[in-house]
C-alpha cells in the first residue's frame, strides 16, 4: 500500500486546529506498518522542490507558486499549481499499487479532481474544521439559516463568502472516496447539511502519544515558584473562537469567592485585546506565551482544572492533553467538544447560546462550574481519574494507530489484493 499524506503548510486555520500534530501522530502510527508513507508538503517555505527522509518516512516539499503566477486570479493560480504537482507525480510515482492520497484541507478539491483523472487511486479527506465555523462561531443554527436563504443575501459580503466556502467544501467531499470526521457532530453535519452519503463517512478520533510523566505536583510547583493555591489552566491561541474573553470574565467572578486563585494562560496571539478584560486582576494571571511541550506538560500537572469555553472544536488536542494528565475540564458543549467531555464524569459542560446573529456563553454559569470543581476536591479527583481512563480507552496513540490501519485496509476489497 502506498500512502501520500498532504500537509498544506500555509493554512493558519488548520495549524490552529492541530493539522501539524495530526500528521506527526499519523507518521508515528504508521512508522512500522506495511504501508509505504510519503508526506507531501504544499506551499512550503523551501525555495525549491526537495525530498528528504525522516525516521524512515519520505517527505516532499513543493514551494509556493512562482512569482509569475501571483498575477493570476487566485482560483486559476491554485488550479494550475495542483495540475503541476500531479504532473510531477506522474513522473516520479513508480509504485502505483494500492495508491492512497490523503488530503487535509478543504481547498483541495481541484487537487482531488486532477489526481483521480490520472491515477487509479483512493482519495480520502480528513475534516479538521468547517470554514464557516470561524465566521459564525460554530453557530450551526445560523449556518442552516444561510443555506436555506438560497441567495437572498447575495449582496452581503459575509453570506457570499460562506456560500462560496460551503460549495468548495461540498465539492471536495463529493469527490473524495472516503471522508474521515473527527466527531459524531461532524457526521451529522455532513449528512444533514452537505448531503454526503453516510457510507463515505468514517469517524476516527484523534490520538496522542502518552507523555504523562508521573511527577509530584508539589515538586513541580516549587520548580516554577507557584504556591499552593488553586490553579485554572487555559491552553490555545488567543482568539475569539476559543472563548478566552468569557473565561477571563468568569475568572473575575471566581476571585470574589477564591481571592488567591490564579489563572495560567498558555498560547500566542493578540495579548493586548485581553488586557482590558483583565483590568484589576492582572496579578492573578500568568501569561506564558508559546512554550515548549515539556513546560506545557508540567503546567498540566500543576493545574487543578482546565477550562475550554471554545465555540468550535472537532477533536481538540488540548482536551486530549488535559485528559492525558488527569485534568477535569469545564468545556463548552459545542460541536465535537460536547462528546469529548462527559458531563459530570470527566468534567462539566457549559452551554453555548446560539442567537440569529451571534453565539455567546453565560459567564456566571461558567464561573459557577469552575468554582464547583475548585471547591469540591473529591469530585475533582474523581473526574480527573475518569478523564485519564477516557484518554487511555479512546484517545491514546495505540487506539488511533489501530483505527487508522483498519481504515486504510478497508479501502481495498479482496479483489484489489
N, C-alpha and C positions, 0 to 999 in steps of 0.2 A: 504494500500500500504506500502511495506517495502523496504526502500531505503538504500543501503550501498554505501557510498561515499569514494573512495580510495584516500589517500594522500601519495605520495611517498616522504617521508620527506628528503631523502638524495639527491634529484635531484637539484643541484645548478642552472641548467639552468631553470628548472620550477620555482624555487624560484625567479629568476631574472625576470621572466615573469609573476609573480603575482599569482602563484598557491595558496599560503597561503591566500592571500586576497580573491581569488575566493571562496575558501572553507568557509572562515569566512562569506562572504556575502551570500553564499548559505545557511549556517546554520541559519543566521538571517532571510532570506526569508522564510524558511520552519518551523520556530520555532512554530508557532501557526496554522499550516496546519493540514490536515487529514493524513499526511504521517508520518510513523514511521521512524526516521532517525538515522543512525549509521555511524560515521566516522571511517574508518579503516586506521590507520597509519602504513605504511610499512617501514621497515628498521629504526625503531625507535631507539633512543639512550637509551631508557629504557632497563635495563638488562634482563627483563623477560616479558612474556605476561601479559598484565594488562588491566583492564577495569575500566572506571570511567564515571560518568555522569556530564556534564557541561551544565548548563542552560537548563536542560530537554532533552539533546541530549547525547546519549551513544557514548563513544569513546573506540575503541580497539587499543591497541598498540602491534605490533609484532616487536621484536628486530631484528637487523641484523643477518644474518646466523651465527651459532656457529662456533668456530674456526676450528673444524674438516672439515667443508665444504670449508674452504678457499683454500684447495689444489685441489679442483675440478676445472675443466675448468669453466670459467665464465658462459657460456651458460647453462651448465649442472647444475651448482650450482643454478642459477636463477630458472630453471625449477623445481628442487627439492624443493626449497623454496616455490614456488607457489603451488605445489602439497600439501605440508604440511599445508599451510594456508587453502586450500579448504577442506582438510580432517578435520581440526578443525571446519570449518564452518558447515560441515555435522553433527558434534556432537552438535553444540551449536545454530544453527539457527532452531528454533522451528516453528515459524510462517512463512510459505513459500507462503502465499497468495500474489499475485501480487508482485513478487520479482524483484527488480531492482539492478543491480550492475553498479555503475557509475565510470568509470576509467578516470584517468587524466594524464597518462604517456604513451608515445608511446611504451615503452618497456614492456607493459603488455599483449602482445599477448598470451603468454603461459597461463597466468592467465585467460584470457577470454576463452581460449580453455577448460581449466580444469573446470571452472565454468559452462559452457554450457553442459559439459558431465554429470555433477552431478545434476544440478538444472533445473527446469522448470522456466526460468527467462528471463529477458531482460538485455542484456549487452549494455551499451552506453559508448561512449568515447567523451570527450571534447578535442579538439586540442588546446593546449596553444601555441604551436610553432611547426614548422617543423625542424628537426635536421639539415638538410642541410643548412638552413638559417644562422646558426652560422659560418660555414666554408666558405660559399660563399657570406656572407654579403647580403643575400636576393636577390642575382643576379639570377633571375628566368631564364633569357636567357642562362646563363652558366649552370644552373641546367638541362635545357632541352637538351642542347648540350651533357652533360654527359649521360643522359638517352638514347639519340639516338646513342651514341657511341657503345652500345651493346658489351661491354667488350674489346674494342680496347685499353683501358687504364688499363688493368688488372694488369700491373706491377707497376702502380703508386699508392702509399700508400693512398693519399687523395681520389682518384677516387674509390679505393676499399672500403674505409670507407663509402663514400657517397652511393655507391651502396648497401652496407650491411644495412645501416640505412633506406634507401628507402624501401628495401624488408621487413624489420621489421615493419615499419610503415604501409605499404600496407597490410601486413598480419593481423595486428590488425584492420584496417579499414574494411577489408572484413569480419572479424569475428564479428564485432560489429553489433547489430541490428539497431542502430541509431547512428549518429555522430552529435555532436554539434560543429559548427565552430563559430569563434568569428568575422568573417568579410566576406563580399562577395568575397573578394580576395581569401579567403580560399576555398569557394565553387568552384570557378573557377579552382583552382589548383587541388582540389580533383577530379573534373570531367575530366579535360583535361590531367592531368599528372599521377593520380593514378587510373583512370578509375573506379571510385566509382559510383554506381547507384545514380542518383540525388534524388531519393525518400528517400534515407537514410540520406540525408544531411539537417541539420537544422541550421539556422544562428540565434544565440541569443547573442546579445551584452552583455558585462559585465555591471554591475551596481554597484553603490556605495551609501552608506548611506550619506545623506546630513549633512555636518558639517561646512557649510559656516557661521560662526558666523559673524554678522554684527558689525565690529569694525572699527572705523575711521582709515584710512591709516596713518595719521599723528601721531596719538596716538601710533600706533604700531611701527612706525619708531623711535619715541622718546624712546620707551621701549627697542629697540635693538640698539640705538645710531647710526641710519642710517640717514644721512642728506637728504635734499630734492633734490635728484639727480636721473637721470634715472637709473632704475634697470632692468637688464636682469636676468632671472632665469632658471637654468638647474637643473633637478632632475633625478637621476638614478645612476646605477652602473657605475663606471669609467672604462668603457671598450670600445674597438674599435667599437663594434656593435652599440653603442649609438651615435657615431659620434662626441664625445666631442672635438677631435682634430680640426675638421673643425669649430666647434663653437668658439673655442679659437682663431683660425686664423682669423675668421670673426670679432671677437670682437676687435682685434688689428686694423682692418680697421675702425671699428665704432669709435674707440677712436680718430682717425685723425679728425673726424668731431665733436664728442661729448667727449671732453677730460675729463669731470667729470663723465662720465658714469661708473657704477660698474656692475660686473658680479658675481652673487651668485651661487655657485655650491654645491648642497646638495646630498651626496651619498658617499658610501665607494668604495674602490678599490685601484689600483696602482697609488697613487698620484705622485710618483717620475717620472713616464713615461710622465707626462704632464708638469712638471716644466720647461723643456727646451722650450716647446712651449710658455710658459708664460714669458719667459725672457724679462725683460724690462717693464712689465706691472703688476708685482706682487702686487703692492699697489692698483690696481684696482679690484682685485679678492678676494672674500671671500669664503674659503673652510670650510664648516660646518661639513663634515663627516656625519656619520649616526646620525640622530637626532630624537627626539620624534615626534609623529604625530601632537601634539599641536603646537610645534615650527615650524614644516614644514608648517602647515596650516597658521600660522601667516605670514610666508615668502611669501606664495602665495598671501596673501592680500596686502603685502608690494610692491611686484614686479609690474612693468609696463607691461612687456611682458614675455612670456615663449618661450623657444627655444628647439626644439626636432629634431635634424638632424639624427634620427635613420635610420639604414639600414634595420631594420626588427622590426615590431610590429604586433601583431594580434589585440588586443583591449586594448590599453595601459591604465592602471590605472592612470598613471601620467597625460596623456592627459585628462582623465575624471576629475581628481582633478583640473587641470587648468581651465577646462570649469566650474566646480562647483564654482570656485572662480571668475568667470567672467574675466579670463585672456586670451587675444588673443595670439595665438601661431604661431610662424614661425616653420613649421614642414615639414619634407620630404614627398614626395608623394609616398612612398614605401608601399607595402603590405597593411595592414589594416589601417595604419595612414592616407592614402590618403582619405578614406571615413569618418574618424573621424573628420578631419579638413576640413571645407568647404572653399575653396579658395576664398578670398575676402569677406567672410561672417562671419566666426568665427576666421579667421586667414589667413595666407599666406602659399602657398606651395613653397617648394624648391625641384627641381627635383634631383633624384639620377641618375647619369650617369653610365650605365652598359657597360663594355667592356668585351672582351672574357676572360680576366684573372683577372678582378677586378671590383670594383664599387667605385665611387667617388662622391663628392659633390663640386659644384662650390663655392668656398669660397667668391669670390667677389659678386656673386649673393645673397648668404646668408647674407652677410653684408648689401647689398642694401635693402633687405626686412626687416631686423632688424631696420635699420635706418628709413625706411619709417614709421613704426609703432611708433617709438620713436619721430619722428618729426611731426606726424600728430595726435594730441591728440583726435580730434573729431572722426577720423576713428578708433583709438584705443578703444575709449569708445563704439562706435557702435558695433565693432566686439566683444568686451568683453561682452556686453549685449546679443548679439546673441549667444555667447558661453554658457552663463548661461542658456538661453532658450533651447539650444540643450541638455544640461545636463538634464534639467527637463523633456524633452519630449522623450529622447532616452536612457539616461544612469543612470537614477535615480534608487534607490533601489526598489521603487514601481513598476516601469516598469519591472525590472529584475525579481522580485518576480512573477508577473503575467505571464510573458513569460515562466518561468521555471515550474510553476504549470500547465500551459496549455500543456507544452511539456510532462511532466510526465504523465498527464492524457491521453494524446493521445497515449501512449504506449500500452494501453489496450482497445480493442474494446468492444462493448456491450456484446458480448458473454463471456467475461472474468470477467464481474462484478457480 
